[in-house]
Protein backbone atom coordinates (compact mmCIF):
# COMPACT_ATOMS: atom_id res chain seq x y z
CA UNK A 1 0.00 0.00 0.00
CA UNK A 2 1.28 3.44 -0.93
CA UNK A 3 0.56 6.63 1.02
CA UNK A 4 -0.36 9.94 -0.56
CA UNK A 5 -1.47 13.48 0.20
CA UNK A 6 -4.13 15.58 -1.52
CA UNK A 7 -2.67 18.99 -2.31
CA UNK A 8 -4.94 21.87 -1.36
CA UNK A 9 -5.00 25.47 -0.16
CA UNK A 10 -1.89 27.52 -0.89
CA UNK A 11 -0.20 24.39 -2.26
CA UNK A 12 -2.30 24.72 -5.41
CA UNK A 13 -0.32 27.84 -6.29
CA UNK A 14 3.12 26.28 -5.84
CA UNK A 15 5.28 25.39 -8.80
CA UNK A 16 5.38 21.68 -9.49
CA UNK A 17 8.98 21.14 -8.36
CA UNK A 18 8.27 22.68 -4.96
CA UNK A 19 5.00 20.76 -4.56
CA UNK A 20 6.43 17.35 -5.43
CA UNK A 21 9.60 17.82 -3.41
CA UNK A 22 7.55 18.81 -0.36
CA UNK A 23 5.21 15.82 -0.69
CA UNK A 24 8.17 13.45 -0.97
CA UNK A 25 10.03 15.07 1.93
CA UNK A 26 6.89 14.74 4.04
CA UNK A 27 7.10 10.97 3.63
CA UNK A 28 4.58 10.18 0.90
CA UNK A 29 4.71 8.01 -2.20
CA UNK A 30 1.91 9.73 -4.13
CA UNK A 31 0.45 13.13 -4.78
CA UNK A 32 -3.28 13.54 -5.39
CA UNK A 33 -4.40 16.51 -7.47
CA UNK A 34 -7.52 18.56 -8.16
CA UNK A 35 -8.33 19.05 -11.82
CA UNK A 36 -8.18 22.85 -11.46
CA UNK A 37 -4.47 22.73 -10.62
CA UNK A 38 -3.54 21.03 -13.89
CA UNK A 39 -6.34 22.08 -16.25
CA UNK A 40 -6.83 25.71 -15.21
CA UNK A 41 -7.19 28.28 -18.02
CA UNK A 42 -3.80 29.09 -19.46
CA UNK A 43 -2.20 25.75 -18.62
CA UNK A 44 -0.21 24.36 -21.55
CA UNK A 45 1.39 21.14 -22.74
CA UNK A 46 4.66 22.57 -21.43
CA UNK A 47 3.10 22.89 -17.97
CA UNK A 48 2.02 19.25 -18.13
CA UNK A 49 5.53 18.22 -19.08
CA UNK A 50 6.91 20.14 -16.08
CA UNK A 51 4.41 18.39 -13.81
CA UNK A 52 5.39 14.95 -15.02
CA UNK A 53 9.09 15.79 -14.75
CA UNK A 54 8.64 16.96 -11.14
CA UNK A 55 6.66 13.85 -10.25
CA UNK A 56 9.31 11.57 -11.75
CA UNK A 57 12.25 13.52 -10.29
CA UNK A 58 10.85 13.08 -6.78
CA UNK A 59 9.95 9.42 -7.17
CA UNK A 60 6.23 10.04 -6.81
CA UNK A 61 3.16 9.03 -8.75
CA UNK A 62 -0.10 10.89 -9.28
CA UNK A 63 -2.52 8.59 -7.47
CA UNK A 64 -5.68 10.19 -8.87
CA UNK A 65 -7.13 13.45 -10.11
CA UNK A 66 -10.36 14.84 -8.65
CA UNK A 67 -12.87 15.38 -11.46
CA UNK A 68 -15.67 16.24 -9.05
CA UNK A 69 -18.50 17.91 -10.94
CA UNK A 70 -22.17 18.05 -10.02
CA UNK A 71 -24.67 15.97 -12.00
CA UNK A 72 -27.74 16.81 -9.88
CA UNK A 73 -28.53 20.38 -10.89
CA UNK A 74 -31.81 21.92 -11.94
CA UNK A 75 -30.25 23.78 -14.87
CA UNK A 76 -29.92 21.44 -17.90
CA UNK A 77 -27.09 23.53 -19.35
CA UNK A 78 -25.12 23.25 -16.09
CA UNK A 79 -25.57 19.47 -16.04
CA UNK A 80 -24.45 19.29 -19.65
CA UNK A 81 -21.37 21.35 -18.84
CA UNK A 82 -20.45 19.04 -15.95
CA UNK A 83 -20.69 15.94 -18.12
CA UNK A 84 -18.68 17.49 -20.94
CA UNK A 85 -15.99 18.76 -18.56
CA UNK A 86 -15.52 15.33 -16.96
CA UNK A 87 -15.34 13.62 -20.35
CA UNK A 88 -12.77 16.12 -21.64
CA UNK A 89 -10.67 15.89 -18.48
CA UNK A 90 -10.64 12.09 -18.56
CA UNK A 91 -8.86 12.33 -21.89
CA UNK A 92 -6.46 14.92 -20.46
CA UNK A 93 -5.47 12.89 -17.41
CA UNK A 94 -5.01 9.81 -19.60
CA UNK A 95 -2.52 11.81 -21.65
CA UNK A 96 -0.61 12.43 -18.40
CA UNK A 97 -0.52 8.71 -17.69
CA UNK A 98 -2.90 9.00 -14.73
CA UNK A 99 -5.07 5.92 -14.36
CA UNK A 100 -7.67 7.00 -11.77
CA UNK A 101 -10.23 9.82 -11.68
CA UNK A 102 -12.31 10.67 -8.60
CA UNK A 103 -15.98 11.47 -9.25
CA UNK A 104 -18.96 12.29 -7.07
CA UNK A 105 -22.62 12.63 -8.03
CA UNK A 106 -23.95 15.82 -6.46
CA UNK A 107 -25.92 17.74 -5.47
CA UNK A 108 -23.17 19.72 -3.74
CA UNK A 109 -24.53 20.48 -0.25
CA UNK A 110 -22.03 23.19 0.75
CA UNK A 111 -22.95 25.55 -2.09
CA UNK A 112 -25.21 28.56 -1.43
CA UNK A 113 -28.88 27.54 -1.78
CA UNK A 114 -28.03 23.89 -2.48
CA UNK A 115 -30.35 21.53 -4.30
CA UNK A 116 -31.96 19.19 -1.76
CA UNK A 117 -33.22 15.84 -3.00
CA UNK A 118 -36.92 15.25 -2.33
CA UNK A 119 -37.39 18.97 -1.71
CA UNK A 120 -36.30 20.56 -4.98
CA UNK A 121 -36.11 17.41 -7.10
CA UNK A 122 -37.28 13.83 -6.62
CA UNK A 123 -34.89 10.99 -5.92
CA UNK A 124 -36.12 9.27 -9.06
CA UNK A 125 -35.25 12.27 -11.24
CA UNK A 126 -31.89 12.68 -9.48
CA UNK A 127 -30.92 9.09 -10.20
CA UNK A 128 -32.01 9.51 -13.81
CA UNK A 129 -29.70 12.50 -14.23
CA UNK A 130 -26.78 10.62 -12.65
CA UNK A 131 -27.37 7.56 -14.82
CA UNK A 132 -27.48 9.76 -17.91
CA UNK A 133 -24.12 11.24 -16.92
CA UNK A 134 -22.45 7.89 -16.25
CA UNK A 135 -23.92 6.39 -19.41
CA UNK A 136 -21.80 8.92 -21.30
CA UNK A 137 -18.76 9.06 -19.04
CA UNK A 138 -18.05 5.33 -18.62
CA UNK A 139 -17.44 4.62 -22.34
CA UNK A 140 -14.97 7.53 -22.44
CA UNK A 141 -13.13 6.14 -19.41
CA UNK A 142 -13.02 2.70 -21.04
CA UNK A 143 -11.68 4.15 -24.29
CA UNK A 144 -8.82 5.95 -22.54
CA UNK A 145 -8.08 3.32 -19.89
CA UNK A 146 -9.04 5.48 -16.91
CA UNK A 147 -10.67 4.05 -13.79
CA UNK A 148 -13.58 6.00 -12.31
CA UNK A 149 -13.42 6.01 -8.50
CA UNK A 150 -16.82 7.20 -7.26
CA UNK A 151 -16.73 8.72 -3.78
CA UNK A 152 -19.59 8.74 -1.28
CA UNK A 153 -20.06 12.31 -0.06
CA UNK A 154 -22.40 13.49 2.69
CA UNK A 155 -25.58 15.18 1.47
CA UNK A 156 -25.26 13.85 -2.08
CA UNK A 157 -27.27 11.26 -3.95
CA UNK A 158 -24.42 8.76 -3.54
CA UNK A 159 -23.49 9.35 0.09
CA UNK A 160 -22.76 5.95 1.66
CA UNK A 161 -21.91 2.32 0.94
CA UNK A 162 -25.48 1.39 0.00
CA UNK A 163 -26.22 4.25 -2.39
CA UNK A 164 -22.88 3.73 -4.09
CA UNK A 165 -23.67 0.03 -4.42
CA UNK A 166 -26.91 0.99 -6.18
CA UNK A 167 -24.96 3.08 -8.71
CA UNK A 168 -22.32 0.40 -9.22
CA UNK A 169 -24.93 -2.35 -9.70
CA UNK A 170 -26.30 -0.65 -12.80
CA UNK A 171 -23.06 -1.14 -14.75
CA UNK A 172 -20.74 -4.03 -15.55
CA UNK A 173 -17.73 -1.92 -16.50
CA UNK A 174 -14.38 -2.89 -14.98
CA UNK A 175 -13.51 0.80 -15.14
CA UNK A 176 -16.12 1.73 -12.53
CA UNK A 177 -15.23 1.40 -8.87
CA UNK A 178 -14.95 3.44 -5.69
CA UNK A 179 -12.79 5.90 -3.85
CA UNK A 180 -13.20 4.51 -0.34
CA UNK A 181 -13.45 7.34 2.19
CA UNK A 182 -14.67 5.98 5.55
CA UNK A 183 -15.48 9.42 6.94
CA UNK A 184 -18.64 9.92 4.90
CA UNK A 185 -20.01 6.49 5.77
CA UNK A 186 -19.33 7.26 9.44
CA UNK A 187 -21.64 10.29 9.27
CA UNK A 188 -24.44 7.89 8.30
CA UNK A 189 -23.65 5.42 11.08
CA UNK A 190 -21.58 2.97 9.02
CA UNK A 191 -18.56 2.81 11.33
CA UNK A 192 -17.34 -0.74 10.77
CA UNK A 193 -14.22 -0.33 8.59
CA UNK A 194 -13.82 -4.06 8.01
CA UNK A 195 -17.34 -4.22 6.58
CA UNK A 196 -16.68 -1.28 4.26
CA UNK A 197 -13.35 -2.59 2.99
CA UNK A 198 -14.40 -6.20 2.54
CA UNK A 199 -17.84 -5.22 1.29
CA UNK A 200 -16.21 -3.52 -1.68
CA UNK A 201 -13.19 -5.81 -2.06
CA UNK A 202 -9.92 -5.31 -3.88
CA UNK A 203 -11.42 -5.27 -7.37
CA UNK A 204 -13.73 -2.33 -6.62
CA UNK A 205 -11.49 -0.16 -4.45
CA UNK A 206 -9.55 1.98 -6.91
CA UNK A 207 -8.32 4.57 -4.40
CA UNK A 208 -8.59 5.35 -0.68
CA UNK A 209 -9.00 8.59 1.26
CA UNK A 210 -7.76 8.81 4.83
CA UNK A 211 -10.07 11.14 6.75
CA UNK A 212 -11.70 10.92 10.17
CA UNK A 213 -15.18 12.07 11.16
CA UNK A 214 -17.47 12.73 14.07
CA UNK A 215 -21.13 13.81 14.06
CA UNK A 216 -24.07 13.30 11.71
CA UNK A 217 -24.58 14.19 8.06
CA UNK A 218 -26.24 17.57 8.53
CA UNK A 219 -24.66 20.95 7.91
CA UNK A 220 -23.07 22.24 11.10
CA UNK A 221 -23.49 18.94 12.95
CA UNK A 222 -20.24 17.20 12.03
CA UNK A 223 -16.53 17.76 11.57
CA UNK A 224 -13.62 15.98 9.94
CA UNK A 225 -11.07 16.09 12.79
CA UNK A 226 -7.40 15.23 12.83
CA UNK A 227 -6.81 11.54 12.03
CA UNK A 228 -7.40 9.45 15.13
CA UNK A 229 -9.66 11.94 16.91
CA UNK A 230 -12.93 10.84 15.32
CA UNK A 231 -14.89 7.59 15.23
CA UNK A 232 -12.88 5.75 12.55
CA UNK A 233 -10.88 2.77 13.79
CA UNK A 234 -7.90 3.26 11.50
CA UNK A 235 -5.99 0.25 12.83
CA UNK A 236 -8.88 -1.99 11.76
CA UNK A 237 -9.24 -0.02 8.50
CA UNK A 238 -5.63 -0.52 7.43
CA UNK A 239 -5.59 -4.12 8.62
CA UNK A 240 -8.64 -4.86 6.45
CA UNK A 241 -7.00 -3.20 3.44
CA UNK A 242 -3.93 -5.37 3.98
CA UNK A 243 -6.10 -8.49 4.31
CA UNK A 244 -7.72 -7.96 0.91
CA UNK A 245 -4.33 -7.23 -0.66
CA UNK A 246 -5.02 -3.60 -1.52
CA UNK A 247 -1.86 -2.22 -3.11
CA UNK A 248 -3.08 1.14 -4.39
CA UNK A 249 -2.75 4.53 -2.75
CA UNK A 250 -4.27 5.64 0.55
CA UNK A 251 -4.24 9.43 0.39
CA UNK A 252 -4.68 11.89 3.27
CA UNK A 253 -7.55 14.29 2.58
CA UNK A 254 -7.11 16.91 5.30
CA UNK A 255 -10.29 18.88 6.00
CA UNK A 256 -9.87 19.92 9.64
CA UNK A 257 -10.45 23.55 8.71
CA UNK A 258 -10.68 25.07 12.20
CA UNK A 259 -7.54 23.26 13.32
CA UNK A 260 -5.76 24.46 10.19
CA UNK A 261 -6.86 28.05 10.72
CA UNK A 262 -5.96 28.14 14.41
CA UNK A 263 -2.75 26.12 14.43
CA UNK A 264 -1.27 26.96 11.03
CA UNK A 265 -2.87 30.34 10.25
CA UNK A 266 -4.83 28.85 7.38
CA UNK A 267 -1.85 27.16 5.72
CA UNK A 268 -2.54 23.68 4.34
CA UNK A 269 1.00 22.42 3.79
CA UNK A 270 1.85 21.80 7.49
CA UNK A 271 -0.85 19.10 7.51
CA UNK A 272 1.24 16.87 5.23
CA UNK A 273 4.15 16.06 7.59
CA UNK A 274 1.91 16.23 10.68
CA UNK A 275 -0.60 13.68 9.35
CA UNK A 276 2.18 11.44 8.03
CA UNK A 277 3.60 11.26 11.54
CA UNK A 278 0.19 10.36 12.97
CA UNK A 279 -0.25 7.59 10.40
CA UNK A 280 2.69 5.76 11.92
CA UNK A 281 0.35 4.81 14.77
CA UNK A 282 -1.99 2.92 12.45
CA UNK A 283 -0.05 1.37 9.56
For each residue, the residues with C-beta under 8 A, 3 or more apart:
1: 238 241 242 246 247 248 249 250 283
2: 29 30 61 63 247 248 249 250
3: 27 28 29 30 249 250 251 252 276 279 283
4: 23 28 29 30 31 32 63 249 250 251 252
5: 23 26 28 30 31 32 251 252 254 271 272 275 276
6: 32 33 34 66 209 251 252 253 254
7: 11 12 19 23 31 32 33 34 37 268
8: 11 12 34 254 268
9: 12 260 266 267 268 269
10: 13 14 267 268 269
11: 7 8 14 19 22 268 269
12: 7 8 9 34 36 37
13: 10
14: 10 11 18 19 22
15: 18 19 50
16: 19 20 50 51 53 54 55
17: 20 21 50 54 57
18: 14 15 21 22
19: 7 11 14 15 16 22 23 31 54
20: 16 17 23 24 31 54 55 57 58 60
21: 17 18 24 25 54 58
22: 11 14 18 19 25 26 269 272
23: 4 5 7 19 20 26 28 30 31 58 60 272
24: 20 21 27 28 58 59 60
25: 21 22 273
26: 5 22 23 272 273 276
27: 3 24 273 276
28: 3 4 5 23 24 31 60 252 272 276
29: 2 3 4 59 60 61 249
30: 2 3 4 5 23 60 61 62 63 249 251
31: 4 5 7 19 20 23 28 55 60 61 62 63
32: 4 5 6 7 62 63 64 65 66 249 251 253
33: 6 7 37 38 62 64 65 66
34: 6 7 8 12 37 65 66
35: 38 39 65 66 67 68 89 93
36: 12 39 40
37: 7 12 33 34 40
38: 33 35 43 47 48 51 65 92 93 96
39: 35 36 43 89 92
40: 36 37 43
41:
42:
43: 38 39 40 47 48
44: 47 48
45: 48 49
46: 49 50
47: 38 43 44 50 51
48: 38 43 44 45 51 52 95 96
49: 45 46 52 53
50: 15 16 17 46 47 53 54
51: 16 38 47 48 54 55 96
52: 48 49 55 56 96 97
53: 16 49 50 56 57
54: 16 17 19 20 21 50 51 57 58
55: 16 20 31 51 52 58 60 61 62
56: 52 53 59 60
57: 17 20 53 54
58: 20 21 23 24 54 55
59: 24 29 56
60: 20 23 24 28 29 30 31 55 56
61: 2 29 30 31 55 249
62: 30 31 32 33 55 65 96 97 98
63: 2 4 30 31 32 100 207 248 249 251
64: 32 33 98 100 101 102 149 179 206 207 249 251
65: 32 33 34 35 38 62 89 93 98 100 101 102
66: 6 32 33 34 35 101 102
67: 35 85 86 89 90 93 101 102 103
68: 35 102 103 104 151
69: 82 83 85 86 103 106
70: 73 78 79 82 105 106 107 108
71: 79 82 83 105 106 129 130 132 133
72: 79 105 106 107 115 117 121 126 129 130 156 157
73: 70 78 79 82 106 107 115 129
74: 115 120 121
75: 78 79
76: 79 80
77: 80 81
78: 70 73 75 81 82
79: 70 71 72 73 75 76 82 83 129 133
80: 76 77 83 84
81: 77 78 84 85
82: 69 70 71 73 78 79 85 86 106 133
83: 69 71 79 80 86 87 132 133 136 137
84: 80 81 87 88
85: 67 69 81 82 88 89
86: 67 69 82 83 89 90 101 103 133 137
87: 83 84 90 91 136 137 140
88: 84 85 91 92
89: 35 39 65 67 85 86 92 93 101
90: 67 86 87 93 94 101 137 140 141 144 146
91: 87 88 94 95 140 144
92: 38 39 88 89 95 96
93: 35 38 65 67 89 90 96 98 101 146
94: 90 91 97 98 144 145 146
95: 48 91 92
96: 38 48 51 52 62 92 93
97: 52 62 94
98: 62 64 65 93 94 101 146
99: 145 146 147
100: 63 64 65 146 147 149 206 207 248
101: 64 65 66 67 86 89 90 93 98 141 146 147 148 149
102: 64 65 66 67 68 149 151 179 207
103: 67 68 69 86 137 148 149 150 151
104: 68 150 151 153 156 158
105: 70 71 72 130 150 153 156 157 158 167
106: 69 70 71 72 73 82 115 130 156 157
107: 70 72 73 111 114 115 116 117 126 155 156 157
108: 70 111 114 155 156
109: 114 116 154 155 156 219
110: 114 155 219
111: 107 108 114
112:
113:
114: 107 108 109 110 111 155
115: 72 73 74 106 107 120 121
116: 107 109 119 120
117: 72 107 120 121 122 123 126 157
118: 121 122 123
119: 116
120: 74 115 116 117
121: 72 74 115 117 118 125 126
122: 117 118 125 126
123: 117 118 126 127 157
124: 127 128
125: 121 122 128 129
126: 72 107 117 121 122 123 129 130 157
127: 123 124 130 131 157
128: 124 125 131 132
129: 71 72 73 79 125 126 132 133
130: 71 72 105 106 126 127 133 134 157 158 167
131: 127 128 134 135 170
132: 71 83 128 129 135 136
133: 71 79 82 83 86 129 130 136 137
134: 130 131 137 138 167 170 171 176
135: 131 132 138
136: 83 87 132 133 139 140
137: 83 86 87 90 103 133 134 140 141 148
138: 134 135 141 142 148 171 173 175 176
139: 136 142 143
140: 87 90 91 136 137 143 144
141: 90 101 137 138 144 145 146 147 148 173 175 176
142: 138 139 145 173 175
143: 139 140
144: 90 91 94 140 141
145: 94 99 141 142 175
146: 90 93 94 98 99 100 101 141 175
147: 99 100 101 141 175 176 177 206
148: 101 103 137 138 141 175 176 177 206
149: 64 100 101 102 103 177 178 179 206 207
150: 103 104 105 158 164 167 168 176 177 178 179
151: 68 102 103 104 158 178 179 181 184 209
152: 156 158 159 160 161 163 164 178 181 184 185
153: 104 105 156 158 159 184
154: 109 159 184 187 188 217 222
155: 107 108 109 110 114 159 217 219
156: 72 104 105 106 107 108 109 152 153 159
157: 72 105 106 107 117 123 126 127 130 163
158: 104 105 130 150 151 152 153 163 164 166 167
159: 152 153 154 155 156 163 184 188 217
160: 152 163 164 184 185 188 190
161: 152 164 165 185 190 195 196 199 200
162: 165 166
163: 152 157 158 159 160 166 167
164: 150 152 158 160 161 167 168 178
165: 161 162 168 169
166: 158 162 163 169 170
167: 105 130 134 150 158 163 164 170 171
168: 150 164 165 171 176 177 178 204
169: 165 166
170: 131 134 166 167
171: 134 138 167 168 176
172:
173: 138 141 142 176
174:
175: 138 141 142 145 146 147 148
176: 134 138 141 147 148 150 168 171 173
177: 147 148 149 150 168 200 203 204 205 206
178: 149 150 151 152 164 168 200 204 205 206
179: 64 102 149 150 151 206 207 208 209
180: 196 197 200 205 207 208 209
181: 151 152 184 185 208 209 211 253
182: 185 186 193 196 211 213 232 237
183: 186 187 209 211 212 213 224 230 232
184: 151 152 153 154 159 160 181 187 188 213 217
185: 152 160 161 181 182 188 190 191 196
186: 182 183 189 190 191 213 214 230 231 232
187: 154 183 184 213 215 216 217 222
188: 154 159 160 184 185 217
189: 186
190: 160 161 185 186 195 196
191: 185 186 231 232 233
192: 195 196
193: 182 196 197 232 233 234 236 237 240
194: 197 198 236 237 239 240
195: 161 190 192 198 199
196: 161 180 182 185 190 192 193 199 200 237 240
197: 180 193 194 200 205 237 240 241 243 244 246
198: 194 195 201 240 243 244
199: 161 195 196
200: 161 177 178 180 196 197 204 205
201: 198 204 205 244
202: 205 244 245 246
203: 177
204: 168 177 178 200 201
205: 177 178 180 197 200 201 202 208 241 244 246 248
206: 64 100 147 148 149 177 178 179 248
207: 63 64 100 102 149 179 180 248 249 251
208: 179 180 181 205 241 246 248 249 250 251
209: 6 151 179 180 181 183 250 251 252 253
210: 227 234 250 251 252 253 275 279
211: 181 182 183 224 227 252 253 254 255
212: 183 224 225 226 227 228 229 230 231 232 234
213: 182 183 184 186 187 222 223 224 225 230 231 232
214: 186 222 223 225 229 230 231
215: 187 221 222 223
216: 187 221 222
217: 154 155 159 184 187 188 221 222
218: 221 222
219: 109 110 155
220:
221: 215 216 217 218
222: 154 187 213 214 215 216 217 218
223: 213 214 215 230 256 258
224: 183 211 212 213 230 255 256
225: 212 213 214 229 230 256 259
226: 212 229 256 259 275 278
227: 210 211 212 234 252 275 278 279 282
228: 212 234 278 281 282
229: 212 214 225 226
230: 183 186 212 213 214 223 224 225
231: 186 191 212 213 214
232: 182 183 186 191 193 212 213 237
233: 191 193 236 237
234: 193 210 212 227 228 237 238 281 282
235: 238 239 282
236: 193 194 233 239 240
237: 182 193 194 196 197 232 233 234 240 241 282
238: 1 234 235 241 242 250 282 283
239: 194 235 236 242 243
240: 193 194 196 197 198 236 237 243 244
241: 1 197 205 208 237 238 244 246 250
242: 1 238 239 245 246
243: 197 198 239 240
244: 197 198 201 202 205 240 241
245: 202 242
246: 1 197 202 205 208 241 242
247: 1 2
248: 1 2 63 100 205 206 207 208
249: 1 2 3 4 29 30 32 61 63 64 207 208
250: 1 2 3 4 208 209 210 238 241
251: 3 4 5 6 30 32 63 64 207 208 209 210
252: 3 4 5 6 28 209 210 211 227 271 272 275 276 279
253: 6 32 181 209 210 211
254: 5 6 8 211 260 268 271 272 275
255: 211 224
256: 223 224 225 226 259 260 271
257: 260 261
258: 223 261 262
259: 225 226 256 262 263
260: 9 254 256 257 263 264 266 267 268 270 271
261: 257 258 264 265 266
262: 258 259
263: 259 260 270
264: 260 261 267 268 270 271
265: 261
266: 9 260 261
267: 9 10 260 264 270
268: 7 8 9 10 11 254 260 264 271
269: 9 10 11 22 272
270: 260 263 264 267 273 274
271: 5 252 254 256 260 264 268 274 275
272: 5 22 23 26 28 252 254 269 275 276
273: 25 26 27 270 276 277
274: 270 271 277 278
275: 5 210 226 227 252 254 271 272 278 279
276: 3 5 26 27 28 252 272 273 279 280
277: 273 274 280
278: 226 227 228 274 275 281 282
279: 3 210 227 252 275 276 282 283
280: 276 277 283
281: 228 234 278
282: 227 228 234 235 237 238 278 279
283: 1 3 238 279 280
